[in-house]
Amino acid sequence: MRSIRAAAVGAVTMSLALAATACGGGSSTGGGSNDSPKTLTYWASNQGASIAIDKKVLQPELDKFKKQTGITVKLEVVPWSDLLNRILTATTSGQGPDVLNIGNTWSASLQATGAFLPWNAANFAKIGGKDRFVDSALGSTGATGKDPAAVPLYSMAYALYYNKQIFADAGISQPPATWAELVADGKKIQAKGKQVLGAEGANVSENIHHTFVFAKQHGADFFTADGKADFTNDGVVAAVKQYVDLMAKDKVIPVGNAEYAQNQSVSDFAKGKTAMLMWQSASANLKSQGMSDSAYGIAPIPVQSGTPGTGAQVDSMVAGINLAVFKNTDNLDGSTKFVKFMTSDAEQKILNTAYSSIPPVKAAQEDTAFNTPANSVLKNTLATSAAALPQVADESQFETAVGTAVKDLFADAAAGRAVTTASVKAELEKAQQQMPAK
């Protein structure tokens, strides 16, 4: 397992290193053109419960775009497990889509490859201006002081979803506000024969998102102020251990979840097997799997004590999806038109409703359709208690290295091997060794 991990991280690091001198996209000229004005290739990230659901959501909108512009959009929905490596391969090979979705946390790393169209004032003007977008979403579009590498498409935040009937059966009157309360509630839930908290222990991105929040709650960061990896400081070690201990020590995450990586925890929750779920904007996903809105409640992710806020009270990363254009696309004008279409007020309402996410476009976000109780929790989290992951060039390597270290620790917990402070620090030391030298 360890050797596989090292090889995977090494491949990501090498891909990024090569990408710094290579170009991406569909054109072989190294710069954008309009050689193929009638077609576009679009890589969409898997936002729904399945790829089939994403195609059902997106294809009617792409047909609408063709009717308006005459441009045919060739859609491919890429699973999250493959997306980053597919993008990195495209940046080095020069063979990729014209337009693609990227996780907003990757923005600075992919920006550093030089493969993506920079969204300067002139390019933003073509889609209606930068001031159309909310500040929290713009904060995860690239390195500070540089033109964004992508444009916000969907905004999301983590929340705690809880099954009302399971809580009632266990005599729990309200969702837990702290981790200690969650663990205590877990004992009551298990006494009724239900699983407590779903997780995706083999999902590298999910691992990073949660351990980032735990680190903030421990007053720690994964990088120093000058951008150097600092994975083994006491706060980070304590944060990772607390998260993995939800399985290893507290027994609230089922051991089987150590192998989950593809929405299995969401399915367990939707089927009433699990009492709680920590997820990004899950309502549409749950509905597609047959769970009624009235069957669950939504609350902020727990904190160590008190209530969510800034600093040590952070309870979510600023989650979201950005839309990027390969700089050497052979349909530069069409790509820009497509970004304008996807971020238009009308499309933002349609798409973010379909995915139960929050529009990063101000006018769409203010629409009454996004004032539901569920969206109120998510919008308040984004506004008051969410923090952006580090917008540094090494961010994607960090996600791979540390996220895989946490995956290995969950595997240890599931196998009954001790998860100690020393073993956590050892795994994080290995992860730090995978990072580029500074």
N, C-alpha and C positions, 0 to 999 in steps of 0.2 A: 504493500500500500504506500509506504514512504517513498520508494523509488519511483513509483508511478507518479506520485504527487510532484516530486522534484522535476521529472521530465516534463510534466504539463506546464509547470511554472516556467521552466527554462524555455519552452517553446513560445510562451506568451512574451517573455522578456526579449527573445531573439526577434520575434515578429515586430515588436515595437521599435527595436533598434534598427531593423531594416527599413521599417516604414518611415523613419525620419528622412531617408534619402530616396524614397520611392513615391510614386503617385498612385492614386486609386481611381476607381470608377470605370466607365465604359470606354473612354477615349484613350487612344495610345499616344496622343500628342503631348500629354503632360499638362494641358490646359483645356478649359472648357470650350465647347463649340456648339453649333446648332446643326451638325451633320445629319442627325436623325430627328427631325422636328415632330414626327407623328407618333413616336412611341416613347414610353418611359418604363423602366424597371423599378419596382418599389419593394423593398424588404420591410415588412411590418413585423413588429415583435408580437409574440403570443400573449395577448392581453386577456382573452376570455378563458372559459373553462376548457376549451379545445381549439385546435387550429380550424376545425370545421365551423365553429361558432364565429371566429374572427373573420373568416371568408364571407360568412353570411352577413356580418355587420358591414364589412368594408366594400364588398363588390358593388352593391347598389350605389354607393357614393362615388366609386371610381367610374361607374357607368354614367353617372350624372356629370362628372368632370369631362368625360369624353364628349357628351352631348354639348357641353358649353364650349369646349376648346378644339374638338376634333382629335385629341391626343389619346391614344390607347395606353392604359397603364397595366403592365404585366405584374401581377401581384404574387409575392411569395411570403407566406407567414413563417417566420423562423422561430423555433423553440428557444427559450432562454438558455438552455443548456448548450446550444450551439452558436448563439448569436455573436458573442464577443470574438470567438475564434474565427467565425466566418468573416466578420468585419476586418480583423487583423490580416487575414489571408488576402482579402480584397485590396487592402491598402498596399500590400507588398507586391501583389501580382499585377495590379492595374486592371483586373477583371472583376467588376462588382456592379452593383445597381447604380442607378442615377440618384435615387432618393432612398433614404432608409431611416428607420427608427433606431435610436440609441438610448440606453439607460442614461439618465441625466448625470449619474455619478461618473460615467466614463468620459464626460465632455472634455475635460482638460487633457486626459491621456490621449484621446483621439485627436484633439487639436494639435498636440505636439508632433503628430506624424506629418502634418502639413498636407494631408490628403483631402481636407474638407474645405468647402467654400466658406470664407469668413463672412460673418454677417455684420458688415460695416454699415455706416449710415445710409449709403446708397442702396445697398441690398435690402435693408429694412424698409426703406422708403417704397420699394417695389411691392411690399406686402402690407402696407398701411402704417408703417412706423413702429419703432421700438416701444413707444409709450403705450401701445395697446396691451402689453403684457404686464402681469403683476411682478413686483420686485422679487418675491421669494422664488419664483420660477426662473427669472433671469439670472439669479445668483448661482444656478447650477448649469450654466451653459458654456463654461470655459474658465480659463485662468483669469484672475483679477488683472485689469489693465489691458487686456487684449480683446479684440473683437470676438464676439461669441462664435463658437464652432457649430452651433445648431440653434434651432428655434423651439421654444416650449410647445408641446403638443397636448400632453395630458399631465395634470398635477394630481398627486396622491399623497396620502399620509397613512401611517399605521394607526390602527385602533384595535381595541379588544372587543371581539364579538363573543357574546355569551348566550347560551341556550336558556330561554326563560323557564321552560318546563323542568329541565334538569336542575336549575337553581331552586325552583319552588319545591321540587321533590326532596332536595337536600336541605331545605330549610334556610336557604341563603336569600336574604332580602334585597341585596344590592351587589353590584359588581365590585371586585376588589380594587382598592385605590393604591395599595402598596404590594410589594412582592411578598412580604410576610403574610398579608391577608390572603393573597392568592394561594400560597402554600397551605395555609390553614383551611381555606375553603376546599382545597383539593382533597383533604382527608374526608370531608363530609360527602363529597361527590363520589369518591371511590367506595365509600361505604354503601352507596346505592348502586354499585356495579357499573359505573360509567368511567370512561377515560376523562382526564382533567383538561390538558392543554395540548393542542396540536402544534407540531413544528415540522420543519423540513430539514432534517439534520444533514442530508447529503446535498443540499442546495447551497452552493457557495455564496451566491448573492444574498439569500435570506440570512445566512450566518453572519455575513458582514453587517447587514443592516441592523440586526439585533445587537451584535457585540459593540457596534459603534454607539448605540444608545446606552447600553450598559456602561461603556467607557465614559461617556459624558456624565452619567449619573455618579460615577466614581471620580469625577473631576479630572479625567485623563484624556489624552489625545494619542493617536497612532503616529503622528508626525510632529516634529519639533517646529518651532516658528520659522526656521529657515528651510523647511521641507525635507528634513532627513527622517528616515524611518526610525521609529522609537517604539517597537512592538513589545518590549520586555519591561517597560516601567511598571512599578507596583500597581498603579491604577488599572492599566490595561490587563495585567495578569489577573487581578481580582475580578474585573469585569467579565472576562472570558470564562473564568472558573464559575462565577455565579450563574451565567447562562447555561453552561453545560451541566452544572449541578442541579438544574431543574429536572434533569433526567437522572444524573448519577447519584445525587444525595436526596433531593426532595421528592423524587419519584412522581412528579406531576406530568412530565412528558413521557409518554409510553416508549419503551425501548425500541419498538418496531419503527418509530419515527426516525431513528438514526439512518434509515435507508430511504426515507422519503425525499423526493426532489422534483416531483411533477404534479403539484396540486393535490396530492393524496390527503394531506391534512385538511384541506378545504372540503374534500368529498366526505371525509369522516365527520366533519362538523355538520355538513348539510344533511347527512343521514342520521343525525342524532346520536352518533357514537361517542362524540367528544363534547365536553361542556363549554370549552373556550378555544378561541383561535386568535392569534395575532397576525393580522394581514393588512395589506394595502387595499383600501377601497374595494371590499369584497362583495358588496351587495349584488351586483349584476352576476357575478360568478355563482353566488349561492342561489339566486333565482333561477339561473339556467340549469341548476341541479335539483330543482324542485322544492327548495326551501322557501317558505312564505316569509315576507318581511316581518310579519307579526310574531314569528316564532323565536326571534332573537332580538337582543338589545345591543347597543353599541356604546362603548365607554372609552375614555383615554387609556392608553397603555399605562400600567402601574409605574410608580416611581419608588424610590427608597423610603421616602416619608413626605408628608405634606401633599401638595398639589402640583400638577405639571406647570412648567414655566421655562425660563431660560437657565443657562448654566447647568448645575447639577440636577435640575428638574426637567431636562429635555426628555421627551418620551417618543420621539419619532425622528427619523431622518427626513429631509425634504425629498420625498419620492416623486418620481415623474419620468416621463418619456419625452425626449426631444426629437426633432425632425432635422436631419442633416442632408446635405447635397455633396456628392463627390465633386471635387473641384474640376476634374477633367471629364465631367459628363459630356456626352455628345448631344444633349438637348438642354442647354443651359437655360434658355428662355422658358421652355416647357417645365423644367424642374422648379424654377422660381414661381411660375403660375400655379404649380401643384402645391407648393408650400403655402402660397397665398390662399388657395382654395381650402386646404385642410385646416388652416388657422383662421378662416373667416368666421364671423360671429355665428352664422347659421350652421356651418359644419361643426364648430366647436360644441354647440348645444346638442347636435345629433350624436356625435361620437362620444362625448363625455357622459351623456345620458346612457348610451349603450354599455359603457364600461364602468358606470357608477364612479367615475373619477371627477375631478374638479377642473373646469376650464381654466387654463392659465391666461386666457384673454379676458380682460377686465369686463367688457360689456357682456360677454356670455356668462361669466361667473355671477354677475349681478341679476341674472334672470331668475324669476321666481321658481323655476323648475329645480334650481340648485339650493333651495332653502328648506329641504327636508331635514328631519331630525338627524338622520345619518350624516348628511352633508354638513350640518352645523358642527358636529364633532370634528369632522375632517378639516373644515375650513378654519375652525378655531385652533386646532393643532398646528396647521401650517402657519397661522398668523402669530401664535404666541409661544409655542413650545417645541418646534421642530428646528433642527440644525442641518445645514448642508454638509455632506461628506467632503473630505478635503479635495479642493479643486487644484490638484497638483499633477504633474506629468506622470508620476509613478502610481497614480490611483488605481488603475486597472490591475497592475501587478500586485498591489496591496490586496485588492479584493480576492485575487486568485490565491495568493500565498496564505493569507490569514484565514480566508474562508475555507480553504482546504484543511488547514491546521485544525480548525474547529470541527470540521467534518470528521477528521481522524479521532478527535477527542470524543465526539459522540459515539463513534464506533467502539472506542475503548469502553465507554460507559455501558453501551448495549451488551458488550461481551463480558461485563462484570469485572473489567480491569479497573484498578483504582485511578481516579482522576484527582491528583493532588496539586498543590500550588507548584511543586517542583516539576511535575509532568506537564502542566500547562505552560510554564515558563520555557521548558525545553522545546515544546512544539513551536512556541512563538519565536524562539531563537532560531530554529530551523527556517521558519518563514522569513525572518529578517535577513537571513543569509541569502535568500533568493532575490533580494532587491538589488537594483543596480547600485554600484559603488558611487559615492559622492566625493 
